[in-house]
Amino acid sequence: MKELKTEIVIDASAETVWKVLTDFASFPEWNPFMVRISGQMSEGEQLEVRLQLPGGRGMTFKPRLIKVEPNREFRWLGRLLLPGIADGQHIIELEPMGDVQTRVIHREEFRGVLTSLFLAMVGKKTKLGFQQMNEALKARAESLA
């Protein structure tokens, strides 16, 4: 397994951060990386996600939500072609730090025979996209706090 991981501390409650993260309809207004998500935030549901890699091309994929714990965590599993080729488990975790701060851990765990090739091609841009999304999430959530 290989992992990309970023973190940010946001001056807003976990509830406020969760509200921003799960309001998929507003993503085009603030999110430079995940520019569009459609679907229901419920375990087992399939989403349609449009990513825009910084300085690169966009891609659309259809991951399945495998965990949804309101105000704490959600994760989905996306696959390139068939299982075991290049699977990515995208995870966003919220850790409350008192009542008015939240640590957001934004990461992806990669597995599969083409993982190293995939990360060599887009790993740096993907991590930069995570960081840009984190900063935009911080600005959005703090404006609502």
VMD Tcl script that builds the backbone (N, CA, C; Angstrom):
set m [mol new atoms 435]
animate dup $m
set s [atomselect $m all]
$s set {name element resname resid chain x y z} {
  {N N MET 1 A 0.839 -1.185 0.000}
  {CA C MET 1 A 0.000 0.000 0.000}
  {C C MET 1 A 0.879 1.242 0.000}
  {N N LYS 2 A 0.436 2.247 -0.731}
  {CA C LYS 2 A 1.085 3.558 -0.735}
  {C C LYS 2 A 0.025 4.579 -0.336}
  {N N GLU 3 A 0.479 5.697 0.258}
  {CA C GLU 3 A -0.476 6.678 0.772}
  {C C GLU 3 A -0.024 8.097 0.466}
  {N N LEU 4 A -0.995 8.924 0.111}
  {CA C LEU 4 A -0.819 10.374 0.063}
  {C C LEU 4 A -1.605 10.923 1.249}
  {N N LYS 5 A -1.013 11.841 1.991}
  {CA C LYS 5 A -1.687 12.338 3.200}
  {C C LYS 5 A -1.407 13.814 3.394}
  {N N THR 6 A -2.455 14.559 3.743}
  {CA C THR 6 A -2.340 15.971 4.087}
  {C C THR 6 A -3.191 16.226 5.318}
  {N N GLU 7 A -2.898 17.319 6.008}
  {CA C GLU 7 A -3.674 17.721 7.183}
  {C C GLU 7 A -3.801 19.235 7.201}
  {N N ILE 8 A -4.864 19.699 7.856}
  {CA C ILE 8 A -5.040 21.132 8.067}
  {C C ILE 8 A -5.896 21.320 9.312}
  {N N VAL 9 A -5.647 22.403 10.050}
  {CA C VAL 9 A -6.477 22.762 11.194}
  {C C VAL 9 A -7.376 23.909 10.778}
  {N N ILE 10 A -8.660 23.736 11.036}
  {CA C ILE 10 A -9.676 24.715 10.639}
  {C C ILE 10 A -10.315 25.289 11.892}
  {N N ASP 11 A -10.463 26.598 11.931}
  {CA C ASP 11 A -11.099 27.277 13.059}
  {C C ASP 11 A -12.615 27.258 12.898}
  {N N ALA 12 A -13.158 26.064 13.002}
  {CA C ALA 12 A -14.613 25.842 12.922}
  {C C ALA 12 A -14.886 24.467 13.543}
  {N N SER 13 A -16.098 24.280 13.980}
  {CA C SER 13 A -16.476 23.003 14.587}
  {C C SER 13 A -16.494 21.886 13.541}
  {N N ALA 14 A -16.395 20.662 14.018}
  {CA C ALA 14 A -16.479 19.506 13.112}
  {C C ALA 14 A -17.823 19.494 12.397}
  {N N GLU 15 A -18.878 19.934 13.065}
  {CA C GLU 15 A -20.200 19.978 12.443}
  {C C GLU 15 A -20.219 20.943 11.262}
  {N N THR 16 A -19.586 22.098 11.422}
  {CA C THR 16 A -19.532 23.077 10.333}
  {C C THR 16 A -18.699 22.542 9.167}
  {N N VAL 17 A -17.557 21.950 9.469}
  {CA C VAL 17 A -16.703 21.396 8.412}
  {C C VAL 17 A -17.447 20.282 7.680}
  {N N TRP 18 A -18.141 19.417 8.424}
  {CA C TRP 18 A -18.916 18.324 7.820}
  {C C TRP 18 A -19.994 18.882 6.896}
  {N N LYS 19 A -20.652 19.927 7.350}
  {CA C LYS 19 A -21.712 20.539 6.537}
  {C C LYS 19 A -21.166 21.013 5.194}
  {N N VAL 20 A -19.986 21.624 5.196}
  {CA C VAL 20 A -19.368 22.085 3.950}
  {C C VAL 20 A -18.992 20.888 3.074}
  {N N LEU 21 A -18.380 19.871 3.682}
  {CA C LEU 21 A -17.923 18.699 2.921}
  {C C LEU 21 A -19.053 17.875 2.315}
  {N N THR 22 A -20.218 17.915 2.923}
  {CA C THR 22 A -21.316 17.079 2.441}
  {C C THR 22 A -22.341 17.856 1.622}
  {N N ASP 23 A -22.114 19.136 1.430}
  {CA C ASP 23 A -22.977 19.949 0.567}
  {C C ASP 23 A -22.405 19.901 -0.852}
  {N N PHE 24 A -22.603 18.760 -1.496}
  {CA C PHE 24 A -22.013 18.538 -2.815}
  {C C PHE 24 A -22.431 19.592 -3.829}
  {N N ALA 25 A -23.635 20.101 -3.722}
  {CA C ALA 25 A -24.133 21.079 -4.693}
  {C C ALA 25 A -23.280 22.347 -4.707}
  {N N SER 26 A -22.634 22.672 -3.586}
  {CA C SER 26 A -21.839 23.907 -3.525}
  {C C SER 26 A -20.376 23.710 -3.915}
  {N N PHE 27 A -19.941 22.491 -4.182}
  {CA C PHE 27 A -18.530 22.257 -4.513}
  {C C PHE 27 A -18.028 23.138 -5.654}
  {N N PRO 28 A -18.777 23.346 -6.732}
  {CA C PRO 28 A -18.252 24.201 -7.812}
  {C C PRO 28 A -17.942 25.627 -7.355}
  {N N GLU 29 A -18.563 26.076 -6.265}
  {CA C GLU 29 A -18.348 27.435 -5.775}
  {C C GLU 29 A -17.015 27.601 -5.053}
  {N N TRP 30 A -16.498 26.533 -4.452}
  {CA C TRP 30 A -15.330 26.717 -3.597}
  {C C TRP 30 A -14.213 25.685 -3.786}
  {N N ASN 31 A -14.503 24.539 -4.365}
  {CA C ASN 31 A -13.534 23.449 -4.358}
  {C C ASN 31 A -12.743 23.391 -5.673}
  {N N PRO 32 A -11.447 23.710 -5.636}
  {CA C PRO 32 A -10.658 23.713 -6.871}
  {C C PRO 32 A -10.208 22.320 -7.324}
  {N N PHE 33 A -10.349 21.309 -6.472}
  {CA C PHE 33 A -9.875 19.963 -6.781}
  {C C PHE 33 A -11.022 19.015 -7.109}
  {N N MET 34 A -11.970 18.891 -6.203}
  {CA C MET 34 A -13.176 18.094 -6.468}
  {C C MET 34 A -14.242 19.074 -6.923}
  {N N VAL 35 A -14.253 19.327 -8.207}
  {CA C VAL 35 A -15.076 20.410 -8.723}
  {C C VAL 35 A -16.555 20.043 -8.830}
  {N N ARG 36 A -16.852 18.731 -8.765}
  {CA C ARG 36 A -18.256 18.311 -8.807}
  {C C ARG 36 A -18.378 16.920 -8.196}
  {N N ILE 37 A -19.372 16.767 -7.333}
  {CA C ILE 37 A -19.737 15.454 -6.803}
  {C C ILE 37 A -21.253 15.359 -6.848}
  {N N SER 38 A -21.731 14.213 -7.302}
  {CA C SER 38 A -23.168 13.956 -7.235}
  {C C SER 38 A -23.384 12.580 -6.624}
  {N N GLY 39 A -24.522 12.435 -5.972}
  {CA C GLY 39 A -24.868 11.189 -5.306}
  {C C GLY 39 A -25.258 11.448 -3.867}
  {N N GLN 40 A -25.640 10.390 -3.181}
  {CA C GLN 40 A -26.091 10.481 -1.792}
  {C C GLN 40 A -24.971 10.095 -0.836}
  {N N MET 41 A -24.837 10.852 0.259}
  {CA C MET 41 A -23.822 10.587 1.273}
  {C C MET 41 A -24.335 9.489 2.208}
  {N N SER 42 A -24.250 8.255 1.735}
  {CA C SER 42 A -24.737 7.109 2.492}
  {C C SER 42 A -23.893 5.887 2.133}
  {N N GLU 43 A -23.524 5.098 3.144}
  {CA C GLU 43 A -22.710 3.910 2.898}
  {C C GLU 43 A -23.345 3.025 1.837}
  {N N GLY 44 A -22.509 2.542 0.938}
  {CA C GLY 44 A -22.963 1.678 -0.140}
  {C C GLY 44 A -23.360 2.412 -1.404}
  {N N GLU 45 A -23.557 3.713 -1.313}
  {CA C GLU 45 A -23.975 4.504 -2.481}
  {C C GLU 45 A -22.797 4.788 -3.399}
  {N N GLN 46 A -23.093 4.895 -4.678}
  {CA C GLN 46 A -22.087 5.250 -5.659}
  {C C GLN 46 A -22.177 6.742 -5.941}
  {N N LEU 47 A -21.030 7.393 -5.953}
  {CA C LEU 47 A -20.944 8.811 -6.271}
  {C C LEU 47 A -20.375 8.976 -7.675}
  {N N GLU 48 A -20.572 10.136 -8.235}
  {CA C GLU 48 A -19.847 10.524 -9.443}
  {C C GLU 48 A -19.018 11.742 -9.066}
  {N N VAL 49 A -17.701 11.633 -9.209}
  {CA C VAL 49 A -16.770 12.658 -8.758}
  {C C VAL 49 A -15.967 13.168 -9.948}
  {N N ARG 50 A -15.913 14.474 -10.091}
  {CA C ARG 50 A -15.089 15.111 -11.127}
  {C C ARG 50 A -13.927 15.800 -10.430}
  {N N LEU 51 A -12.709 15.331 -10.708}
  {CA C LEU 51 A -11.497 15.929 -10.164}
  {C C LEU 51 A -10.830 16.785 -11.220}
  {N N GLN 52 A -10.197 17.857 -10.757}
  {CA C GLN 52 A -9.386 18.690 -11.636}
  {C C GLN 52 A -7.985 18.737 -11.045}
  {N N LEU 53 A -7.051 18.016 -11.642}
  {CA C LEU 53 A -5.682 18.019 -11.145}
  {C C LEU 53 A -5.041 19.377 -11.408}
  {N N PRO 54 A -4.325 19.939 -10.439}
  {CA C PRO 54 A -3.661 21.229 -10.651}
  {C C PRO 54 A -2.699 21.149 -11.832}
  {N N GLY 55 A -2.860 22.052 -12.764}
  {CA C GLY 55 A -1.996 22.095 -13.921}
  {C C GLY 55 A -2.130 20.886 -14.837}
  {N N GLY 56 A -3.194 20.134 -14.662}
  {CA C GLY 56 A -3.368 18.926 -15.460}
  {C C GLY 56 A -4.788 18.793 -15.943}
  {N N ARG 57 A -5.088 17.604 -16.368}
  {CA C ARG 57 A -6.420 17.359 -16.908}
  {C C ARG 57 A -7.364 16.899 -15.814}
  {N N GLY 58 A -8.630 16.968 -16.121}
  {CA C GLY 58 A -9.638 16.489 -15.192}
  {C C GLY 58 A -9.969 15.033 -15.463}
  {N N MET 59 A -10.614 14.423 -14.480}
  {CA C MET 59 A -11.065 13.048 -14.645}
  {C C MET 59 A -12.328 12.842 -13.836}
  {N N THR 60 A -13.185 11.981 -14.351}
  {CA C THR 60 A -14.423 11.637 -13.669}
  {C C THR 60 A -14.380 10.153 -13.348}
  {N N PHE 61 A -14.785 9.814 -12.133}
  {CA C PHE 61 A -14.842 8.406 -11.742}
  {C C PHE 61 A -16.037 8.198 -10.822}
  {N N LYS 62 A -16.351 6.940 -10.575}
  {CA C LYS 62 A -17.558 6.599 -9.817}
  {C C LYS 62 A -17.221 5.671 -8.641}
  {N N PRO 63 A -16.745 6.268 -7.543}
  {CA C PRO 63 A -16.402 5.458 -6.378}
  {C C PRO 63 A -17.656 5.095 -5.562}
  {N N ARG 64 A -17.503 4.105 -4.701}
  {CA C ARG 64 A -18.580 3.680 -3.805}
  {C C ARG 64 A -18.210 4.062 -2.377}
  {N N LEU 65 A -19.162 4.696 -1.680}
  {CA C LEU 65 A -18.942 5.060 -0.277}
  {C C LEU 65 A -18.908 3.789 0.566}
  {N N ILE 66 A -17.841 3.625 1.335}
  {CA C ILE 66 A -17.719 2.427 2.169}
  {C C ILE 66 A -17.816 2.743 3.654}
  {N N LYS 67 A -17.741 4.028 4.016}
  {CA C LYS 67 A -17.929 4.419 5.417}
  {C C LYS 67 A -18.409 5.854 5.465}
  {N N VAL 68 A -19.455 6.095 6.246}
  {CA C VAL 68 A -19.947 7.443 6.495}
  {C C VAL 68 A -20.276 7.529 7.976}
  {N N GLU 69 A -19.500 8.333 8.687}
  {CA C GLU 69 A -19.743 8.579 10.108}
  {C C GLU 69 A -19.887 10.089 10.275}
  {N N PRO 70 A -21.134 10.596 10.340}
  {CA C PRO 70 A -21.358 12.047 10.357}
  {C C PRO 70 A -20.477 12.783 11.368}
  {N N ASN 71 A -19.951 13.897 10.915}
  {CA C ASN 71 A -19.094 14.792 11.693}
  {C C ASN 71 A -17.752 14.181 12.063}
  {N N ARG 72 A -17.413 13.006 11.523}
  {CA C ARG 72 A -16.154 12.335 11.864}
  {C C ARG 72 A -15.361 11.854 10.644}
  {N N GLU 73 A -16.033 11.144 9.707}
  {CA C GLU 73 A -15.262 10.524 8.634}
  {C C GLU 73 A -16.159 10.058 7.502}
  {N N PHE 74 A -15.616 10.146 6.291}
  {CA C PHE 74 A -16.186 9.389 5.184}
  {C C PHE 74 A -15.053 8.886 4.316}
  {N N ARG 75 A -15.338 7.756 3.655}
  {CA C ARG 75 A -14.354 7.166 2.749}
  {C C ARG 75 A -15.056 6.482 1.606}
  {N N TRP 76 A -14.371 6.521 0.471}
  {CA C TRP 76 A -14.895 5.813 -0.690}
  {C C TRP 76 A -13.777 5.001 -1.320}
  {N N LEU 77 A -14.209 4.034 -2.120}
  {CA C LEU 77 A -13.274 3.186 -2.841}
  {C C LEU 77 A -13.495 3.386 -4.328}
  {N N GLY 78 A -12.422 3.800 -5.000}
  {CA C GLY 78 A -12.459 3.952 -6.440}
  {C C GLY 78 A -11.492 2.969 -7.076}
  {N N ARG 79 A -11.804 2.565 -8.286}
  {CA C ARG 79 A -10.970 1.579 -8.973}
  {C C ARG 79 A -10.687 2.033 -10.397}
  {N N LEU 80 A -9.479 1.706 -10.848}
  {CA C LEU 80 A -9.119 1.918 -12.238}
  {C C LEU 80 A -9.367 0.600 -12.963}
  {N N LEU 81 A -10.345 0.604 -13.824}
  {CA C LEU 81 A -10.734 -0.568 -14.600}
  {C C LEU 81 A -11.249 -1.702 -13.712}
  {N N LEU 82 A -10.390 -2.637 -13.339}
  {CA C LEU 82 A -10.796 -3.815 -12.572}
  {C C LEU 82 A -10.178 -3.797 -11.180}
  {N N PRO 83 A -10.789 -4.470 -10.203}
  {CA C PRO 83 A -10.179 -4.554 -8.868}
  {C C PRO 83 A -8.750 -5.096 -8.947}
  {N N GLY 84 A -7.859 -4.461 -8.177}
  {CA C GLY 84 A -6.480 -4.914 -8.105}
  {C C GLY 84 A -5.532 -4.260 -9.091}
  {N N ILE 85 A -6.060 -3.468 -10.013}
  {CA C ILE 85 A -5.200 -2.764 -10.972}
  {C C ILE 85 A -4.609 -1.519 -10.301}
  {N N ALA 86 A -5.470 -0.617 -9.871}
  {CA C ALA 86 A -5.087 0.572 -9.108}
  {C C ALA 86 A -6.330 0.994 -8.333}
  {N N ASP 87 A -6.414 0.564 -7.095}
  {CA C ASP 87 A -7.548 0.889 -6.236}
  {C C ASP 87 A -7.151 2.018 -5.293}
  {N N GLY 88 A -8.046 2.963 -5.111}
  {CA C GLY 88 A -7.782 4.072 -4.193}
  {C C GLY 88 A -8.907 4.215 -3.189}
  {N N GLN 89 A -8.522 4.214 -1.916}
  {CA C GLN 89 A -9.495 4.469 -0.853}
  {C C GLN 89 A -9.262 5.900 -0.372}
  {N N HIS 90 A -10.214 6.780 -0.693}
  {CA C HIS 90 A -10.127 8.197 -0.348}
  {C C HIS 90 A -10.775 8.391 1.008}
  {N N ILE 91 A -10.067 9.059 1.924}
  {CA C ILE 91 A -10.517 9.182 3.305}
  {C C ILE 91 A -10.411 10.631 3.746}
  {N N ILE 92 A -11.487 11.136 4.324}
  {CA C ILE 92 A -11.450 12.445 4.973}
  {C C ILE 92 A -11.929 12.231 6.410}
  {N N GLU 93 A -11.039 12.542 7.360}
  {CA C GLU 93 A -11.332 12.373 8.774}
  {C C GLU 93 A -11.360 13.733 9.455}
  {N N LEU 94 A -12.300 13.910 10.357}
  {CA C LEU 94 A -12.412 15.139 11.139}
  {C C LEU 94 A -12.127 14.818 12.598}
  {N N GLU 95 A -11.174 15.513 13.187}
  {CA C GLU 95 A -10.841 15.345 14.597}
  {C C GLU 95 A -11.132 16.648 15.326}
  {N N PRO 96 A -12.208 16.680 16.132}
  {CA C PRO 96 A -12.500 17.900 16.884}
  {C C PRO 96 A -11.351 18.249 17.826}
  {N N MET 97 A -11.035 19.521 17.886}
  {CA C MET 97 A -10.022 20.044 18.803}
  {C C MET 97 A -10.731 21.090 19.656}
  {N N GLY 98 A -11.463 20.634 20.647}
  {CA C GLY 98 A -12.320 21.535 21.397}
  {C C GLY 98 A -13.586 21.795 20.598}
  {N N ASP 99 A -14.248 22.888 20.929}
  {CA C ASP 99 A -15.529 23.201 20.278}
  {C C ASP 99 A -15.389 24.013 18.997}
  {N N VAL 100 A -14.221 24.630 18.809}
  {CA C VAL 100 A -14.122 25.590 17.702}
  {C C VAL 100 A -12.974 25.325 16.732}
  {N N GLN 101 A -12.337 24.182 16.853}
  {CA C GLN 101 A -11.294 23.835 15.890}
  {C C GLN 101 A -11.444 22.378 15.489}
  {N N THR 102 A -11.035 22.095 14.255}
  {CA C THR 102 A -11.101 20.736 13.728}
  {C C THR 102 A -9.852 20.457 12.907}
  {N N ARG 103 A -9.225 19.328 13.186}
  {CA C ARG 103 A -8.134 18.863 12.334}
  {C C ARG 103 A -8.767 18.004 11.234}
  {N N VAL 104 A -8.452 18.318 9.999}
  {CA C VAL 104 A -8.924 17.534 8.864}
  {C C VAL 104 A -7.730 16.750 8.324}
  {N N ILE 105 A -7.884 15.449 8.281}
  {CA C ILE 105 A -6.873 14.563 7.699}
  {C C ILE 105 A -7.451 14.069 6.377}
  {N N HIS 106 A -6.779 14.414 5.316}
  {CA C HIS 106 A -7.257 14.154 3.957}
  {C C HIS 106 A -6.220 13.250 3.309}
  {N N ARG 107 A -6.618 12.018 2.997}
  {CA C ARG 107 A -5.625 11.080 2.492}
  {C C ARG 107 A -6.228 10.095 1.500}
  {N N GLU 108 A -5.331 9.397 0.832}
  {CA C GLU 108 A -5.737 8.338 -0.089}
  {C C GLU 108 A -4.755 7.190 0.064}
  {N N GLU 109 A -5.299 5.985 0.204}
  {CA C GLU 109 A -4.495 4.763 0.275}
  {C C GLU 109 A -4.639 4.051 -1.069}
  {N N PHE 110 A -3.512 3.746 -1.689}
  {CA C PHE 110 A -3.499 3.117 -3.007}
  {C C PHE 110 A -2.990 1.686 -2.908}
  {N N ARG 111 A -3.643 0.800 -3.650}
  {CA C ARG 111 A -3.226 -0.609 -3.751}
  {C C ARG 111 A -3.417 -1.046 -5.200}
  {N N GLY 112 A -2.649 -2.038 -5.596}
  {CA C GLY 112 A -2.822 -2.617 -6.927}
  {C C GLY 112 A -1.531 -2.656 -7.709}
  {N N VAL 113 A -1.559 -3.452 -8.763}
  {CA C VAL 113 A -0.338 -3.699 -9.539}
  {C C VAL 113 A 0.181 -2.462 -10.274}
  {N N LEU 114 A -0.686 -1.511 -10.586}
  {CA C LEU 114 A -0.241 -0.301 -11.289}
  {C C LEU 114 A -0.126 0.923 -10.384}
  {N N THR 115 A -0.175 0.707 -9.066}
  {CA C THR 115 A -0.128 1.824 -8.122}
  {C C THR 115 A 1.116 2.680 -8.300}
  {N N SER 116 A 2.284 2.070 -8.373}
  {CA C SER 116 A 3.524 2.846 -8.495}
  {C C SER 116 A 3.541 3.671 -9.773}
  {N N LEU 117 A 3.100 3.081 -10.867}
  {CA C LEU 117 A 3.038 3.809 -12.139}
  {C C LEU 117 A 2.050 4.966 -12.044}
  {N N PHE 118 A 0.872 4.700 -11.496}
  {CA C PHE 118 A -0.151 5.725 -11.352}
  {C C PHE 118 A 0.369 6.898 -10.519}
  {N N LEU 119 A 1.002 6.595 -9.371}
  {CA C LEU 119 A 1.513 7.657 -8.501}
  {C C LEU 119 A 2.670 8.404 -9.150}
  {N N ALA 120 A 3.488 7.716 -9.928}
  {CA C ALA 120 A 4.571 8.398 -10.632}
  {C C ALA 120 A 4.010 9.415 -11.622}
  {N N MET 121 A 2.868 9.089 -12.212}
  {CA C MET 121 A 2.260 9.971 -13.207}
  {C C MET 121 A 1.517 11.149 -12.578}
  {N N VAL 122 A 0.755 10.910 -11.514}
  {CA C VAL 122 A -0.125 11.961 -10.985}
  {C C VAL 122 A -0.039 12.157 -9.471}
  {N N GLY 123 A 0.878 11.496 -8.792}
  {CA C GLY 123 A 0.956 11.587 -7.334}
  {C C GLY 123 A 1.193 12.995 -6.814}
  {N N LYS 124 A 2.172 13.706 -7.387}
  {CA C LYS 124 A 2.479 15.061 -6.922}
  {C C LYS 124 A 1.318 16.009 -7.154}
  {N N LYS 125 A 0.706 15.915 -8.324}
  {CA C LYS 125 A -0.435 16.782 -8.624}
  {C C LYS 125 A -1.633 16.450 -7.738}
  {N N THR 126 A -1.819 15.175 -7.448}
  {CA C THR 126 A -2.931 14.778 -6.581}
  {C C THR 126 A -2.732 15.331 -5.180}
  {N N LYS 127 A -1.527 15.210 -4.643}
  {CA C LYS 127 A -1.267 15.746 -3.300}
  {C C LYS 127 A -1.444 17.257 -3.271}
  {N N LEU 128 A -0.986 17.935 -4.313}
  {CA C LEU 128 A -1.194 19.385 -4.409}
  {C C LEU 128 A -2.685 19.692 -4.464}
  {N N GLY 129 A -3.454 18.891 -5.181}
  {CA C GLY 129 A -4.912 19.065 -5.214}
  {C C GLY 129 A -5.531 18.911 -3.840}
  {N N PHE 130 A -5.069 17.922 -3.060}
  {CA C PHE 130 A -5.544 17.758 -1.677}
  {C C PHE 130 A -5.273 19.038 -0.880}
  {N N GLN 131 A -4.048 19.558 -1.011}
  {CA C GLN 131 A -3.670 20.758 -0.255}
  {C C GLN 131 A -4.508 21.962 -0.664}
  {N N GLN 132 A -4.746 22.119 -1.961}
  {CA C GLN 132 A -5.576 23.236 -2.421}
  {C C GLN 132 A -7.009 23.093 -1.916}
  {N N MET 133 A -7.529 21.877 -1.952}
  {CA C MET 133 A -8.875 21.646 -1.432}
  {C C MET 133 A -8.928 21.943 0.057}
  {N N ASN 134 A -7.907 21.509 0.804}
  {CA C ASN 134 A -7.873 21.766 2.242}
  {C C ASN 134 A -7.936 23.261 2.533}
  {N N GLU 135 A -7.130 24.039 1.827}
  {CA C GLU 135 A -7.118 25.497 2.038}
  {C C GLU 135 A -8.469 26.116 1.700}
  {N N ALA 136 A -9.079 25.654 0.607}
  {CA C ALA 136 A -10.391 26.180 0.225}
  {C C ALA 136 A -11.466 25.765 1.233}
  {N N LEU 137 A -11.375 24.529 1.742}
  {CA C LEU 137 A -12.304 24.063 2.778}
  {C C LEU 137 A -12.159 24.918 4.031}
  {N N LYS 138 A -10.935 25.205 4.416}
  {CA C LYS 138 A -10.673 26.045 5.587}
  {C C LYS 138 A -11.334 27.417 5.416}
  {N N ALA 139 A -11.117 28.044 4.280}
  {CA C ALA 139 A -11.699 29.372 4.027}
  {C C ALA 139 A -13.224 29.313 4.056}
  {N N ARG 140 A -13.795 28.304 3.441}
  {CA C ARG 140 A -15.261 28.181 3.380}
  {C C ARG 140 A -15.835 27.935 4.766}
  {N N ALA 141 A -15.286 26.971 5.506}
  {CA C ALA 141 A -15.819 26.625 6.827}
  {C C ALA 141 A -15.638 27.777 7.812}
  {N N GLU 142 A -14.490 28.429 7.771}
  {CA C GLU 142 A -14.257 29.540 8.695}
  {C C GLU 142 A -15.165 30.727 8.383}
  {N N SER 143 A -15.564 30.889 7.144}
  {CA C SER 143 A -16.494 31.986 6.803}
  {C C SER 143 A -17.895 31.708 7.349}
  {N N LEU 144 A -18.204 30.444 7.637}
  {CA C LEU 144 A -19.516 30.061 8.169}
  {C C LEU 144 A -19.518 29.954 9.693}
  {N N ALA 145 A -18.336 29.905 10.289}
  {CA C ALA 145 A -18.229 29.685 11.751}
  {C C ALA 145 A -18.613 30.914 12.540}
}
mol reanalyze $m
mol bondsrecalc $m
mol representation Tube
mol addrep $m
